[in-house]
Amino acid sequence: MRSAPVLDRDKPPEPEIPPKPTGTSAGLAHRAGAFFLRELREMLPPTIFFFIGFNLIVLTRALRLRHTGHTGCVQ
């Protein structure tokens, strides 16, 4: 049989010590890097959407031209 420690309910839990503030604000490079990463993350979904959509249009056009016997090249 195992014994588990009994919690003392009369004694409040000891608070965790928060990290000490450094007293300095984030530097310009850190803020600029955070801004750049945030903008890249926001740009990614529409970029992927339009990349896939454009390639579907190109594929559809190539299949239609192949079906009609045209190569798509102008001579």
C-alpha positions, 0 to 999 in steps of 0.5 A: 500500500502506498502512502500519499502526502496529505495536503494541509488545508489550513495552510494556504499554498505558497505563492510562486515567485514571479520573475523579476522585471528587468527594468528595461523595455524590449529593444527596438530589434526585438520589437521589430523582429516580433512585428515581422514574425507576426506579419509573416504569420498573418500573410501565410494563409492568404498566400497559400490560398492564392498559390493553390487557386492559381495552380488550379487555374493553370492546371484547368487551362492546360487540361482544356488546351490539351483536350482541344489539341492546342499547345498554348504557344503562339506562333 
